[in-house]
Amino acid sequence: MPQGSRTERVGEEFREILAEEIQKLKDPRVGFVTVTGVKVSPDLRHAWVYFTVFGEEKERAGTRAALRSATKHLRHELGRQVRLKVTPEIEFVEDDTVERGERIDRIIEQLHREERP
């Protein structure tokens, strides 16, 4: 079986668990968070958790700080719910795909307006 499929399955399982556990966090800084994906290293020792958060920069910064603070707890929950030899180190990465897509849409729209006589 190809290595990629195992890391994808593990990443998806991590995504589901972390999405649920983040919603349970009591930290008031945690905003409306969506876990968009988890990329796992081939040796399963590192996991990059991609997320989006709704709100202005101040709320987003608070959520980033809250997730960093909760990393140890969330890693413990992963270890408790998933049977692996080693629980991976997790790192949270804000996913800016939606923002970039919106920016590209605005640029395309502006170009179309400029093309019209």
Backbone as JSON Lines, residues from 0, in Angstrom:
{"i":0,"aa":"M","n":[0.85,-1.19,0.0],"ca":[0.0,0.0,0.0],"c":[0.89,1.25,0.0]}
{"i":1,"aa":"P","n":[0.61,2.25,-0.83],"ca":[1.44,3.44,-0.89],"c":[1.44,4.2,0.42]}
{"i":2,"aa":"Q","n":[2.6,4.78,0.77],"ca":[2.75,5.52,2.02],"c":[1.78,6.71,2.1]}
{"i":3,"aa":"G","n":[1.57,7.38,0.96],"ca":[0.72,8.56,0.95],"c":[-0.69,8.28,1.44]}
{"i":4,"aa":"S","n":[-1.23,7.12,1.11],"ca":[-2.6,6.83,1.52],"c":[-2.7,6.65,3.03]}
{"i":5,"aa":"R","n":[-1.68,6.1,3.65],"ca":[-1.71,5.94,5.11],"c":[-1.63,7.3,5.79]}
{"i":6,"aa":"T","n":[-0.73,8.16,5.33],"ca":[-0.62,9.48,5.95],"c":[-1.89,10.29,5.73]}
{"i":7,"aa":"E","n":[-2.52,10.12,4.58],"ca":[-3.79,10.82,4.32],"c":[-4.89,10.33,5.26]}
{"i":8,"aa":"R","n":[-4.97,9.02,5.45],"ca":[-5.98,8.47,6.37],"c":[-5.74,8.96,7.8]}
{"i":9,"aa":"V","n":[-4.49,8.91,8.23],"ca":[-4.15,9.37,9.58],"c":[-4.45,10.86,9.71]}
{"i":10,"aa":"G","n":[-4.09,11.64,8.7],"ca":[-4.37,13.07,8.72],"c":[-5.85,13.37,8.82]}
{"i":11,"aa":"E","n":[-6.67,12.63,8.09],"ca":[-8.12,12.83,8.14],"c":[-8.67,12.47,9.51]}
{"i":12,"aa":"E","n":[-8.16,11.4,10.09],"ca":[-8.6,11.01,11.44],"c":[-8.21,12.09,12.45]}
{"i":13,"aa":"F","n":[-6.98,12.61,12.33],"ca":[-6.54,13.7,13.2],"c":[-7.44,14.92,13.03]}
{"i":14,"aa":"R","n":[-7.79,15.23,11.77],"ca":[-8.61,16.41,11.5],"c":[-9.95,16.3,12.22]}
{"i":15,"aa":"E","n":[-10.57,15.13,12.13],"ca":[-11.87,14.93,12.77],"c":[-11.77,15.06,14.3]}
{"i":16,"aa":"I","n":[-10.76,14.43,14.87],"ca":[-10.58,14.48,16.33],"c":[-10.3,15.91,16.79]}
{"i":17,"aa":"L","n":[-9.36,16.57,16.11],"ca":[-8.98,17.92,16.54],"c":[-10.12,18.91,16.35]}
{"i":18,"aa":"A","n":[-10.89,18.78,15.27],"ca":[-12.03,19.68,15.06],"c":[-13.0,19.57,16.24]}
{"i":19,"aa":"E","n":[-13.24,18.34,16.67],"ca":[-14.15,18.12,17.79],"c":[-13.55,18.64,19.1]}
{"i":20,"aa":"E","n":[-12.29,18.35,19.35],"ca":[-11.65,18.74,20.6],"c":[-11.48,20.26,20.71]}
{"i":21,"aa":"I","n":[-11.2,20.93,19.6],"ca":[-11.05,22.4,19.63],"c":[-12.37,23.04,20.05]}
{"i":22,"aa":"Q","n":[-13.49,22.49,19.59],"ca":[-14.8,23.04,19.97],"c":[-15.05,22.9,21.47]}
{"i":23,"aa":"K","n":[-14.42,21.92,22.1],"ca":[-14.61,21.68,23.54],"c":[-13.73,22.57,24.41]}
{"i":24,"aa":"L","n":[-12.75,23.25,23.8],"ca":[-11.84,24.08,24.59],"c":[-12.61,25.18,25.32]}
{"i":25,"aa":"K","n":[-12.22,25.44,26.56],"ca":[-12.91,26.44,27.38],"c":[-12.29,27.83,27.23]}
{"i":26,"aa":"D","n":[-11.21,27.94,26.48],"ca":[-10.5,29.21,26.33],"c":[-11.38,30.22,25.58]}
{"i":27,"aa":"P","n":[-11.67,31.37,26.2],"ca":[-12.54,32.36,25.55],"c":[-11.93,32.99,24.29]}
{"i":28,"aa":"R","n":[-10.62,32.82,24.1],"ca":[-9.97,33.38,22.91],"c":[-10.27,32.57,21.64]}
{"i":29,"aa":"V","n":[-10.71,31.33,21.82],"ca":[-10.98,30.47,20.66],"c":[-12.23,30.98,19.97]}
{"i":30,"aa":"G","n":[-12.06,31.38,18.71],"ca":[-13.19,31.87,17.93],"c":[-13.83,30.75,17.14]}
{"i":31,"aa":"F","n":[-14.49,31.13,16.06],"ca":[-15.15,30.16,15.19],"c":[-14.09,29.53,14.29]}
{"i":32,"aa":"V","n":[-13.6,28.35,14.68],"ca":[-12.48,27.68,14.02],"c":[-12.98,26.52,13.17]}
{"i":33,"aa":"T","n":[-12.4,26.4,11.98],"ca":[-12.64,25.24,11.13],"c":[-11.28,24.61,10.84]}
{"i":34,"aa":"V","n":[-11.14,23.34,11.15],"ca":[-9.92,22.62,10.81],"c":[-10.08,22.18,9.36]}
{"i":35,"aa":"T","n":[-9.27,22.77,8.47],"ca":[-9.43,22.51,7.04],"c":[-8.64,21.31,6.56]}
{"i":36,"aa":"G","n":[-7.63,20.9,7.3],"ca":[-6.85,19.74,6.9],"c":[-5.71,19.5,7.85]}
{"i":37,"aa":"V","n":[-5.15,18.31,7.77],"ca":[-3.97,17.96,8.57],"c":[-3.0,17.24,7.64]}
{"i":38,"aa":"K","n":[-1.79,17.74,7.57],"ca":[-0.73,17.09,6.8],"c":[0.19,16.39,7.79]}
{"i":39,"aa":"V","n":[0.43,15.11,7.56],"ca":[1.24,14.3,8.47],"c":[2.52,13.9,7.76]}
{"i":40,"aa":"S","n":[3.64,13.99,8.47],"ca":[4.92,13.58,7.88],"c":[4.9,12.07,7.63]}
{"i":41,"aa":"P","n":[5.71,11.61,6.67],"ca":[5.72,10.17,6.35],"c":[6.04,9.27,7.55]}
{"i":42,"aa":"D","n":[6.84,9.77,8.5],"ca":[7.15,8.96,9.69],"c":[6.11,9.13,10.8]}
{"i":43,"aa":"L","n":[5.07,9.91,10.54],"ca":[3.96,10.15,11.48],"c":[4.4,10.83,12.78]}
{"i":44,"aa":"R","n":[5.54,11.5,12.76],"ca":[6.02,12.16,13.97],"c":[5.64,13.64,14.04]}
{"i":45,"aa":"H","n":[5.21,14.21,12.93],"ca":[4.81,15.62,12.89],"c":[3.49,15.75,12.15]}
{"i":46,"aa":"A","n":[2.67,16.66,12.65],"ca":[1.4,16.93,11.99],"c":[1.19,18.44,11.95]}
{"i":47,"aa":"W","n":[0.88,18.93,10.76],"ca":[0.58,20.35,10.58],"c":[-0.93,20.47,10.44]}
{"i":48,"aa":"V","n":[-1.53,21.2,11.35],"ca":[-2.98,21.33,11.41],"c":[-3.36,22.67,10.78]}
{"i":49,"aa":"Y","n":[-4.04,22.62,9.64],"ca":[-4.45,23.83,8.94],"c":[-5.85,24.21,9.39]}
{"i":50,"aa":"F","n":[-6.03,25.5,9.69],"ca":[-7.31,25.96,10.19],"c":[-7.64,27.34,9.64]}
{"i":51,"aa":"T","n":[-8.93,27.63,9.62],"ca":[-9.4,28.98,9.33],"c":[-10.16,29.44,10.56]}
{"i":52,"aa":"V","n":[-10.19,30.75,10.74],"ca":[-10.95,31.3,11.86],"c":[-11.67,32.55,11.37]}
{"i":53,"aa":"F","n":[-12.92,32.66,11.74],"ca":[-13.75,33.77,11.32],"c":[-13.47,34.96,12.23]}
{"i":54,"aa":"G","n":[-13.41,36.16,11.65],"ca":[-13.27,37.36,12.47],"c":[-12.16,38.27,11.98]}
{"i":55,"aa":"E","n":[-12.04,39.38,12.69],"ca":[-11.0,40.36,12.39],"c":[-9.65,39.85,12.89]}
{"i":56,"aa":"E","n":[-8.59,40.56,12.56],"ca":[-7.24,40.14,12.93],"c":[-7.09,39.94,14.44]}
{"i":57,"aa":"K","n":[-7.71,40.78,15.24],"ca":[-7.59,40.66,16.7],"c":[-8.15,39.32,17.18]}
{"i":58,"aa":"E","n":[-9.32,38.94,16.67],"ca":[-9.92,37.65,17.05],"c":[-9.08,36.49,16.52]}
{"i":59,"aa":"R","n":[-8.58,36.64,15.31],"ca":[-7.76,35.57,14.73],"c":[-6.48,35.39,15.53]}
{"i":60,"aa":"A","n":[-5.87,36.5,15.95],"ca":[-4.64,36.42,16.76],"c":[-4.93,35.74,18.09]}
{"i":61,"aa":"G","n":[-6.07,36.04,18.68],"ca":[-6.46,35.39,19.94],"c":[-6.63,33.9,19.77]}
{"i":62,"aa":"T","n":[-7.25,33.51,18.68],"ca":[-7.45,32.08,18.41],"c":[-6.11,31.39,18.19]}
{"i":63,"aa":"R","n":[-5.21,32.02,17.43],"ca":[-3.88,31.42,17.21],"c":[-3.18,31.2,18.56]}
{"i":64,"aa":"A","n":[-3.24,32.2,19.43],"ca":[-2.6,32.08,20.75],"c":[-3.26,30.98,21.58]}
{"i":65,"aa":"A","n":[-4.58,30.9,21.52],"ca":[-5.29,29.86,22.29],"c":[-4.92,28.47,21.79]}
{"i":66,"aa":"L","n":[-4.82,28.31,20.48],"ca":[-4.45,26.99,19.94],"c":[-3.03,26.62,20.34]}
{"i":67,"aa":"R","n":[-2.12,27.6,20.32],"ca":[-0.74,27.32,20.77],"c":[-0.75,26.89,22.24]}
{"i":68,"aa":"S","n":[-1.55,27.58,23.06],"ca":[-1.64,27.24,24.48],"c":[-2.21,25.84,24.7]}
{"i":69,"aa":"A","n":[-3.13,25.44,23.83],"ca":[-3.82,24.15,24.0],"c":[-3.11,23.01,23.29]}
{"i":70,"aa":"T","n":[-1.99,23.27,22.64],"ca":[-1.31,22.24,21.85],"c":[-1.02,20.98,22.67]}
{"i":71,"aa":"K","n":[-0.5,21.15,23.87],"ca":[-0.15,19.98,24.7],"c":[-1.41,19.15,25.02]}
{"i":72,"aa":"H","n":[-2.48,19.83,25.38],"ca":[-3.75,19.15,25.69],"c":[-4.29,18.43,24.44]}
{"i":73,"aa":"L","n":[-4.28,19.11,23.3],"ca":[-4.81,18.52,22.07],"c":[-3.96,17.33,21.62]}
{"i":74,"aa":"R","n":[-2.66,17.44,21.79],"ca":[-1.77,16.33,21.45],"c":[-2.08,15.12,22.35]}
{"i":75,"aa":"H","n":[-2.31,15.4,23.63],"ca":[-2.68,14.33,24.56],"c":[-3.97,13.64,24.11]}
{"i":76,"aa":"E","n":[-4.97,14.43,23.68],"ca":[-6.23,13.86,23.21],"c":[-6.01,13.0,21.97]}
{"i":77,"aa":"L","n":[-5.15,13.47,21.07],"ca":[-4.84,12.64,19.88],"c":[-4.26,11.3,20.32]}
{"i":78,"aa":"G","n":[-3.3,11.36,21.22],"ca":[-2.66,10.14,21.7],"c":[-3.64,9.19,22.37]}
{"i":79,"aa":"R","n":[-4.62,9.75,23.07],"ca":[-5.61,8.94,23.76],"c":[-6.57,8.27,22.78]}
{"i":80,"aa":"Q","n":[-6.89,8.97,21.69],"ca":[-7.92,8.48,20.77],"c":[-7.37,7.7,19.56]}
{"i":81,"aa":"V","n":[-6.09,7.86,19.27],"ca":[-5.5,7.19,18.1],"c":[-4.35,6.31,18.59]}
{"i":82,"aa":"R","n":[-4.34,5.08,18.15],"ca":[-3.29,4.16,18.56],"c":[-2.13,4.2,17.57]}
{"i":83,"aa":"L","n":[-1.1,4.94,17.96],"ca":[0.14,4.99,17.19],"c":[1.29,4.78,18.17]}
{"i":84,"aa":"K","n":[2.43,4.34,17.66],"ca":[3.59,4.16,18.53],"c":[4.01,5.49,19.16]}
{"i":85,"aa":"V","n":[3.98,6.54,18.35],"ca":[4.39,7.87,18.82],"c":[3.29,8.86,18.46]}
{"i":86,"aa":"T","n":[2.88,9.67,19.44],"ca":[1.93,10.73,19.14],"c":[2.7,11.87,18.5]}
{"i":87,"aa":"P","n":[2.25,12.33,17.34],"ca":[3.03,13.35,16.63],"c":[3.02,14.71,17.33]}
{"i":88,"aa":"E","n":[4.09,15.44,17.1],"ca":[4.12,16.85,17.5],"c":[3.15,17.55,16.57]}
{"i":89,"aa":"I","n":[2.34,18.47,17.1],"ca":[1.41,19.17,16.23],"c":[1.73,20.66,16.18]}
{"i":90,"aa":"E","n":[1.54,21.2,15.0],"ca":[1.77,22.62,14.77],"c":[0.56,23.18,14.04]}
{"i":91,"aa":"F","n":[0.05,24.31,14.54],"ca":[-1.11,24.93,13.92],"c":[-0.67,25.95,12.88]}
{"i":92,"aa":"V","n":[-1.3,25.89,11.7],"ca":[-0.97,26.79,10.6],"c":[-2.27,27.39,10.1]}
{"i":93,"aa":"E","n":[-2.36,28.73,10.12],"ca":[-3.58,29.37,9.64],"c":[-3.65,29.21,8.12]}
{"i":94,"aa":"D","n":[-4.76,28.7,7.66],"ca":[-4.99,28.43,6.24],"c":[-5.57,29.68,5.6]}
{"i":95,"aa":"D","n":[-4.81,30.3,4.71],"ca":[-5.27,31.54,4.08],"c":[-5.79,31.3,2.66]}
{"i":96,"aa":"T","n":[-6.13,30.07,2.34],"ca":[-6.59,29.72,1.0],"c":[-7.83,30.52,0.61]}
{"i":97,"aa":"V","n":[-8.8,30.64,1.53],"ca":[-10.03,31.36,1.24],"c":[-9.72,32.83,0.96]}
{"i":98,"aa":"E","n":[-8.89,33.43,1.81],"ca":[-8.51,34.84,1.62],"c":[-7.83,35.04,0.27]}
{"i":99,"aa":"R","n":[-6.9,34.15,-0.06],"ca":[-6.2,34.28,-1.34],"c":[-7.17,34.12,-2.51]}
{"i":100,"aa":"G","n":[-8.11,33.19,-2.38],"ca":[-9.11,32.99,-3.43],"c":[-9.97,34.22,-3.62]}
{"i":101,"aa":"E","n":[-10.38,34.84,-2.52],"ca":[-11.2,36.06,-2.61],"c":[-10.4,37.18,-3.26]}
{"i":102,"aa":"R","n":[-9.13,37.29,-2.92],"ca":[-8.28,38.33,-3.51],"c":[-8.14,38.12,-5.01]}
{"i":103,"aa":"I","n":[-7.95,36.88,-5.43],"ca":[-7.85,36.56,-6.86],"c":[-9.17,36.9,-7.56]}
{"i":104,"aa":"D","n":[-10.3,36.56,-6.93],"ca":[-11.61,36.91,-7.51],"c":[-11.75,38.41,-7.7]}
{"i":105,"aa":"R","n":[-11.32,39.19,-6.71],"ca":[-11.41,40.66,-6.82],"c":[-10.53,41.17,-7.97]}
{"i":106,"aa":"I","n":[-9.35,40.61,-8.11],"ca":[-8.43,41.03,-9.19],"c":[-9.05,40.71,-10.55]}
{"i":107,"aa":"I","n":[-9.59,39.51,-10.7],"ca":[-10.22,39.11,-11.97],"c":[-11.41,40.02,-12.28]}
{"i":108,"aa":"E","n":[-12.21,40.3,-11.27],"ca":[-13.38,41.18,-11.45],"c":[-12.93,42.57,-11.9]}
{"i":109,"aa":"Q","n":[-11.87,43.07,-11.27],"ca":[-11.35,44.39,-11.63],"c":[-10.82,44.38,-13.07]}
{"i":110,"aa":"L","n":[-10.13,43.33,-13.47],"ca":[-9.62,43.24,-14.84],"c":[-10.77,43.22,-15.86]}
{"i":111,"aa":"H","n":[-11.84,42.5,-15.53],"ca":[-13.01,42.47,-16.44],"c":[-13.64,43.85,-16.57]}
{"i":112,"aa":"R","n":[-13.73,44.58,-15.46],"ca":[-14.3,45.92,-15.51],"c":[-13.44,46.85,-16.37]}
{"i":113,"aa":"E","n":[-12.11,46.7,-16.27],"ca":[-11.2,47.54,-17.02],"c":[-11.22,47.22,-18.52]}
{"i":114,"aa":"E","n":[-11.55,45.98,-18.89],"ca":[-11.61,45.56,-20.29],"c":[-12.81,46.14,-21.02]}
{"i":115,"aa":"R","n":[-13.9,46.36,-20.28],"ca":[-15.14,46.85,-20.91],"c":[-14.98,48.3,-21.37]}
{"i":116,"aa":"P","n":[-15.49,48.63,-22.58],"ca":[-15.4,50.01,-23.08],"c":[-16.31,50.96,-22.31]}
